[in-house]
């Protein structure tokens, strides 16, 4: 009975051992599969670790570049602020310049208008002068003249300032009537004289025309009240006129020359021309 029981128990144990063996085989199979997967996981973990290291290195480089970019961005912001300030100043200066330019343009327009009016008047004056000349020429007389006011000259010898007239003679056979009017004076410690001469310059040379006037003055006049002499210093408006023939056709110039005259015995007369007066120099050309 006990042996039967033992056999029964042994059979049961054998059955359980078979089951245990089968379970162990299944566990071994699972363990092998787990080991294989663990190897794959280890390989993947290694690759992941390598990529993480690369990512960390790249992140460090990126952080450095970001810091540099931040610094440059700060500098750029500062420069941009300065540029903005200068731009504001430039805008203000440009506004002022525009205002001045507008004012200058307005004044230029006004000046242009006045210049236009002056030109118009000058043209009218020229037309009047041309008409007068045309009238004179239509009567057979060509007139050239020069005038001046308060052109004083205190020289005692030589050609006088301003008293010069250039003209074009139209005909070789025409005559010239020359007239000269001016304020003249001669003075001196004794009786003195000065002479005012008309000179002609052309292709034949420079020479006196023989048309002149001489002013003579004594040194003093007696003052009956004091029975003493008073120096004479009279300024006189005088005119001299003459006719010239044989003057060549073309360009000619007349001038006025003053000279001390030995008349009266004193070659040291004090000559003076144009004292607070106007002078007039004229040439008329006409056929005989």
C-alpha positions as CSV (number, residue, x, y, z in Angstrom):
1,X,0.0,0.0,0.0
2,X,2.8,2.5,0.9
3,X,4.7,1.4,-2.2
4,X,1.7,2.1,-4.3
5,X,1.3,5.4,-2.7
6,X,4.9,6.1,-3.3
7,X,4.6,5.1,-6.9
8,X,1.6,7.3,-7.3
9,X,3.5,10.2,-5.7
10,X,6.6,9.4,-7.9
11,X,4.4,9.4,-11.0
12,X,2.9,12.8,-9.9
13,X,6.4,14.1,-9.2
14,X,7.5,12.9,-12.6
15,X,4.6,14.6,-14.2
16,X,5.5,17.8,-12.3
17,X,9.1,17.4,-13.3
18,X,8.1,17.2,-16.9
19,X,6.1,20.3,-16.5
20,X,9.0,22.0,-14.8
21,X,11.3,20.9,-17.6
22,X,8.9,22.2,-20.2
23,X,8.6,25.5,-18.2
24,X,12.4,25.7,-17.9
25,X,12.7,25.2,-21.7
26,X,10.2,28.0,-22.3
27,X,12.0,30.2,-19.8
28,X,15.3,29.5,-21.5
29,X,13.8,30.4,-24.9
30,X,12.4,33.6,-23.4
31,X,15.8,34.4,-21.7
32,X,17.6,34.0,-25.0
33,X,15.1,36.3,-26.7
34,X,15.5,38.8,-23.9
35,X,19.3,38.6,-24.1
36,X,19.1,39.3,-27.9
37,X,16.8,42.2,-27.3
38,X,19.0,43.5,-24.5
39,X,22.0,43.4,-26.9
40,X,20.1,45.4,-29.5
41,X,19.0,47.9,-26.9
42,X,22.6,48.3,-25.7
43,X,23.7,49.0,-29.3
44,X,20.9,51.5,-29.7
45,X,21.8,53.1,-26.3
46,X,25.4,53.5,-27.4
47,X,24.4,55.2,-30.7
48,X,22.0,57.4,-28.7
49,X,24.8,58.3,-26.3
50,X,27.1,59.2,-29.2
51,X,24.4,61.4,-30.8
52,X,23.7,63.0,-27.5
53,X,27.4,63.9,-27.1
54,X,27.4,65.4,-30.7
55,X,24.2,67.3,-29.9
56,X,25.7,68.6,-26.6
57,X,28.8,69.9,-28.5
58,X,26.6,71.5,-31.2
59,X,24.5,73.1,-28.5
60,X,27.7,74.6,-26.9
61,X,28.8,76.0,-30.2
62,X,25.4,77.4,-30.8
63,X,25.4,79.0,-27.4
64,X,28.8,80.7,-28.1
65,X,27.5,82.0,-31.5
66,X,24.3,83.2,-29.9
67,X,26.4,85.2,-27.3
68,X,28.5,86.7,-30.0
69,X,25.4,87.6,-32.0
70,X,23.8,89.1,-28.9
71,X,26.9,91.3,-28.4
72,X,26.9,92.4,-32.0
73,X,23.2,93.1,-31.9
74,X,23.8,95.4,-28.9
75,X,26.6,97.3,-30.8
76,X,24.3,97.5,-33.8
77,X,21.5,98.9,-31.7
78,X,23.8,101.5,-30.3
79,X,25.0,102.5,-33.8
80,X,21.4,102.6,-35.0
81,X,20.5,105.0,-32.2
82,X,23.4,107.3,-33.1
83,X,22.4,107.1,-36.8
84,X,18.9,107.9,-35.9
85,X,20.1,111.0,-33.9
86,X,22.2,112.2,-36.9
87,X,19.4,111.6,-39.3
88,X,17.2,113.8,-37.1
89,X,19.9,116.5,-37.2
90,X,20.3,116.2,-40.9
91,X,16.5,116.5,-41.4
92,X,16.5,119.6,-39.3
93,X,19.5,121.1,-41.3
94,X,17.8,120.1,-44.6
95,X,14.7,122.0,-43.5
96,X,16.7,125.1,-42.7
97,X,18.5,124.9,-46.0
98,X,15.2,124.5,-47.8
99,X,13.9,127.6,-46.1
100,X,17.0,129.6,-47.0
101,X,16.9,128.3,-50.6
102,X,13.3,129.4,-50.9
103,X,14.2,132.8,-49.6
104,X,17.2,133.0,-52.0
105,X,14.9,132.0,-54.9
106,X,12.4,134.7,-53.9
107,X,15.2,137.3,-53.8
108,X,16.7,136.1,-57.1
109,X,13.3,136.4,-58.7
110,X,12.9,139.9,-57.4
111,X,16.4,140.8,-58.6
112,X,15.7,139.2,-62.0
113,X,12.5,141.3,-62.2
114,X,14.4,144.5,-61.4
115,X,17.1,143.6,-63.8
116,X,14.5,143.1,-66.5
117,X,13.0,146.5,-65.7
118,X,16.4,148.1,-65.9
119,X,17.2,146.4,-69.2
120,X,13.9,147.7,-70.5
121,X,14.7,151.2,-69.5
122,X,18.2,150.9,-70.9
123,X,16.7,149.7,-74.2
124,X,14.4,152.7,-74.2
125,X,17.2,155.0,-73.5
126,X,19.3,153.4,-76.3
127,X,16.3,153.8,-78.7
128,X,16.0,157.5,-77.8
129,X,19.8,158.0,-78.3
130,X,19.6,156.1,-81.6
131,X,16.7,158.3,-82.7
132,X,18.6,161.5,-81.8
133,X,21.6,160.2,-83.7
134,X,19.5,159.2,-86.6
135,X,17.9,162.7,-86.6
136,X,21.3,164.4,-86.6
137,X,22.6,162.1,-89.4
138,X,19.5,162.7,-91.4
139,X,20.4,166.4,-91.4
140,X,23.8,165.6,-92.7
141,X,25.6,165.9,-89.3
142,X,27.1,163.1,-87.3
143,X,27.5,164.0,-83.6
144,X,29.7,162.2,-81.0
145,X,30.2,163.6,-77.5
146,X,31.3,162.9,-74.0
147,X,30.2,164.6,-70.7
148,X,31.3,164.3,-67.1
149,X,30.7,165.9,-63.7
150,X,33.1,166.8,-60.9
151,X,36.1,165.1,-62.6
152,X,38.8,167.4,-61.2
153,X,42.4,167.3,-62.4
154,X,45.1,169.5,-60.8
155,X,48.0,168.6,-63.1
156,X,49.9,171.5,-64.7
157,X,51.1,169.5,-67.7
158,X,49.7,166.5,-69.5
159,X,46.5,164.9,-70.8
160,X,43.5,165.4,-68.5
161,X,41.5,162.6,-66.8
162,X,38.2,161.8,-68.6
163,X,38.6,164.3,-71.4
164,X,38.9,161.8,-74.2
165,X,36.5,161.0,-77.1
166,X,36.9,158.2,-79.7
167,X,34.8,158.3,-82.8
168,X,34.6,156.9,-86.4
169,X,34.9,159.4,-89.2
170,X,32.6,158.3,-92.0
171,X,34.0,160.4,-94.9
172,X,37.5,161.4,-96.0
173,X,36.2,164.8,-97.3
174,X,34.1,165.8,-94.3
175,X,34.9,168.6,-91.8
176,X,35.1,168.2,-88.0
177,X,33.7,170.9,-85.7
178,X,35.2,170.3,-82.2
179,X,33.9,171.9,-79.1
180,X,35.2,171.7,-75.5
181,X,33.6,173.3,-72.4
182,X,35.1,173.0,-68.9
183,X,35.9,174.9,-65.7
184,X,39.4,176.3,-65.8
185,X,41.7,178.1,-63.4
186,X,45.3,179.5,-63.2
187,X,46.9,181.0,-60.2
188,X,50.4,181.8,-59.0
189,X,52.6,184.1,-57.0
190,X,53.1,186.3,-60.0
191,X,51.3,186.7,-63.3
192,X,50.8,183.2,-64.8
193,X,49.1,181.5,-67.7
194,X,47.9,177.9,-68.6
195,X,46.8,176.6,-71.9
196,X,44.2,173.9,-72.7
197,X,44.8,172.2,-76.1
198,X,42.8,169.8,-78.3
199,X,44.9,166.9,-79.5
200,X,44.0,164.4,-82.3
201,X,45.2,160.8,-82.5
202,X,44.7,158.6,-85.6
203,X,46.7,156.6,-88.1
204,X,48.8,159.6,-88.8
205,X,50.0,159.9,-85.2
206,X,49.2,162.0,-82.1
207,X,49.4,165.8,-82.5
208,X,47.9,169.1,-81.5
209,X,45.1,170.3,-83.7
210,X,45.9,174.0,-83.1
211,X,42.5,174.4,-81.3
212,X,43.3,175.7,-77.8
213,X,42.4,178.4,-75.2
214,X,44.8,180.2,-72.8
215,X,43.9,181.6,-69.4
216,X,46.0,184.4,-68.0
217,X,45.9,185.7,-64.5
218,X,47.8,188.3,-62.5
219,X,49.0,187.3,-59.1
220,X,47.2,189.9,-57.1
221,X,44.7,192.7,-57.3
222,X,44.8,195.8,-55.1
223,X,42.3,196.1,-52.3
224,X,41.6,199.8,-51.8
225,X,40.2,199.2,-48.4
226,X,43.4,197.8,-47.0
227,X,45.8,199.1,-49.7
228,X,47.2,195.6,-50.1
229,X,47.2,192.9,-52.7
230,X,44.8,189.9,-52.8
231,X,45.8,186.7,-54.7
232,X,43.4,186.0,-57.6
233,X,42.0,182.4,-57.6
234,X,39.0,182.5,-60.0
235,X,37.5,179.4,-61.6
236,X,35.8,180.1,-64.9
237,X,33.6,178.0,-67.1
238,X,35.1,178.4,-70.6
239,X,34.5,177.1,-74.1
240,X,36.7,176.6,-77.1
241,X,35.6,175.6,-80.6
242,X,37.4,175.0,-83.9
243,X,37.1,173.4,-87.3
244,X,39.4,170.7,-88.7
245,X,39.8,169.6,-92.3
246,X,41.9,166.8,-93.8
247,X,41.2,164.3,-91.0
248,X,41.4,160.8,-92.5
249,X,38.4,158.5,-92.6
250,X,38.1,155.8,-89.9
251,X,39.1,155.7,-86.2
252,X,40.0,158.9,-84.5
253,X,40.4,160.1,-80.9
254,X,40.5,163.6,-79.4
255,X,42.0,164.4,-76.0
256,X,42.5,167.5,-74.0
257,X,46.0,168.4,-72.8
258,X,46.9,171.2,-70.3
259,X,50.3,172.9,-70.3
260,X,51.9,175.8,-68.4
261,X,52.3,178.8,-70.8
262,X,55.3,181.1,-70.6
263,X,53.0,184.0,-71.5
264,X,53.3,186.7,-68.9
265,X,56.8,185.7,-68.1
266,X,56.0,182.9,-65.5
267,X,56.4,179.3,-66.5
268,X,55.2,178.0,-63.1
269,X,51.5,178.7,-63.2
270,X,49.2,176.6,-61.0
271,X,46.6,175.0,-63.4
272,X,43.4,173.4,-62.3
273,X,40.5,171.8,-64.4
274,X,37.0,170.8,-63.5
275,X,36.4,172.4,-60.1
276,X,32.9,171.5,-59.0
277,X,31.6,171.6,-62.6
278,X,30.6,169.5,-65.6
279,X,32.7,169.2,-68.8
280,X,31.6,168.7,-72.4
281,X,33.6,167.4,-75.4
282,X,31.9,167.1,-78.8
283,X,32.7,166.3,-82.4
284,X,30.4,167.1,-85.3
285,X,31.1,165.6,-88.7
286,X,29.6,167.3,-91.7
287,X,30.3,167.8,-95.4
288,X,31.4,171.2,-96.5
